[in-house]
Amino acid sequence: MTILSIVLQVLLGIMFTFFGIALLARMKPVMDILEPLHIPDWFRKVAAVVELIGGISMLLSVWNANFALFGGIWLTITMIVAIALHFRVKQPVQSSLPAIIAGLLSITALVINI
């Protein structure tokens, strides 16, 4: 495991764990992002759990590479869904840039650990 992969996995782990907690806590900046997507409250809770699973998997991947494979696939699929939601409501590409970047980082973490 290289320094790059460890840094990337920890970065993704912290980022997705934070956003999962922020979704569960209904933090205003995160809720402002979700508002134009018109998703039901149950979906927000599911998204929070999904992001927590992905974030924790990436943090655990520092000790076990299998978690990096799982987390990379899990988070890539999660970001594809996030991007699709942004395009579904016809938001500008700029609004989906965080999801696009997180998806690319997730794919990178996956490829590095294959």
Contacts in CASP RR format, 6 or more apart in sequence:
PFRMAT RR
TARGET T0000
AUTHOR 0000-0000-0000
METHOD contacts of the structure
MODEL  1
MTILSIVLQVLLGIMFTFFGIALLARMKPVMDILEPLHIPDWFRKVAAVV
ELIGGISMLLSVWNANFALFGGIWLTITMIVAIALHFRVKQPVQSSLPAI
IAGLLSITALVINI
1 62 0 8 1.000
1 65 0 8 1.000
1 113 0 8 1.000
2 112 0 8 1.000
4 112 0 8 1.000
5 68 0 8 1.000
5 109 0 8 1.000
5 112 0 8 1.000
5 113 0 8 1.000
6 62 0 8 1.000
8 105 0 8 1.000
8 108 0 8 1.000
8 109 0 8 1.000
8 112 0 8 1.000
9 58 0 8 1.000
9 59 0 8 1.000
9 61 0 8 1.000
9 62 0 8 1.000
9 68 0 8 1.000
9 109 0 8 1.000
10 58 0 8 1.000
10 59 0 8 1.000
10 62 0 8 1.000
11 105 0 8 1.000
12 55 0 8 1.000
12 58 0 8 1.000
12 72 0 8 1.000
12 75 0 8 1.000
12 102 0 8 1.000
12 105 0 8 1.000
12 106 0 8 1.000
12 109 0 8 1.000
13 54 0 8 1.000
13 55 0 8 1.000
13 56 0 8 1.000
13 57 0 8 1.000
13 58 0 8 1.000
13 59 0 8 1.000
14 55 0 8 1.000
14 59 0 8 1.000
15 55 0 8 1.000
15 102 0 8 1.000
16 51 0 8 1.000
16 52 0 8 1.000
16 54 0 8 1.000
16 55 0 8 1.000
16 58 0 8 1.000
16 75 0 8 1.000
16 102 0 8 1.000
17 51 0 8 1.000
17 52 0 8 1.000
17 55 0 8 1.000
17 56 0 8 1.000
17 59 0 8 1.000
19 30 0 8 1.000
19 51 0 8 1.000
20 47 0 8 1.000
20 48 0 8 1.000
20 49 0 8 1.000
20 51 0 8 1.000
20 52 0 8 1.000
21 48 0 8 1.000
21 52 0 8 1.000
22 29 0 8 1.000
22 30 0 8 1.000
23 30 0 8 1.000
23 34 0 8 1.000
23 44 0 8 1.000
23 45 0 8 1.000
23 47 0 8 1.000
23 48 0 8 1.000
23 51 0 8 1.000
24 45 0 8 1.000
24 48 0 8 1.000
24 52 0 8 1.000
26 44 0 8 1.000
33 95 0 8 1.000
34 44 0 8 1.000
36 89 0 8 1.000
36 91 0 8 1.000
36 95 0 8 1.000
37 85 0 8 1.000
37 86 0 8 1.000
37 88 0 8 1.000
37 89 0 8 1.000
38 89 0 8 1.000
39 47 0 8 1.000
39 85 0 8 1.000
47 78 0 8 1.000
50 74 0 8 1.000
50 78 0 8 1.000
51 78 0 8 1.000
53 74 0 8 1.000
54 71 0 8 1.000
54 72 0 8 1.000
54 74 0 8 1.000
54 75 0 8 1.000
54 78 0 8 1.000
55 71 0 8 1.000
55 75 0 8 1.000
57 67 0 8 1.000
57 68 0 8 1.000
57 70 0 8 1.000
57 71 0 8 1.000
57 72 0 8 1.000
57 74 0 8 1.000
57 75 0 8 1.000
58 67 0 8 1.000
58 68 0 8 1.000
58 71 0 8 1.000
58 72 0 8 1.000
58 75 0 8 1.000
58 109 0 8 1.000
60 67 0 8 1.000
61 67 0 8 1.000
61 68 0 8 1.000
61 71 0 8 1.000
61 109 0 8 1.000
61 113 0 8 1.000
65 113 0 8 1.000
68 109 0 8 1.000
68 110 0 8 1.000
68 112 0 8 1.000
68 113 0 8 1.000
69 110 0 8 1.000
69 113 0 8 1.000
69 114 0 8 1.000
71 106 0 8 1.000
71 109 0 8 1.000
71 110 0 8 1.000
72 106 0 8 1.000
72 107 0 8 1.000
72 109 0 8 1.000
72 110 0 8 1.000
72 113 0 8 1.000
73 110 0 8 1.000
75 102 0 8 1.000
75 103 0 8 1.000
75 106 0 8 1.000
75 109 0 8 1.000
76 103 0 8 1.000
76 106 0 8 1.000
76 107 0 8 1.000
76 110 0 8 1.000
78 106 0 8 1.000
79 99 0 8 1.000
79 100 0 8 1.000
79 102 0 8 1.000
79 103 0 8 1.000
79 106 0 8 1.000
80 103 0 8 1.000
82 96 0 8 1.000
82 99 0 8 1.000
82 102 0 8 1.000
83 96 0 8 1.000
83 99 0 8 1.000
83 100 0 8 1.000
86 95 0 8 1.000
86 96 0 8 1.000
86 99 0 8 1.000
87 96 0 8 1.000
END
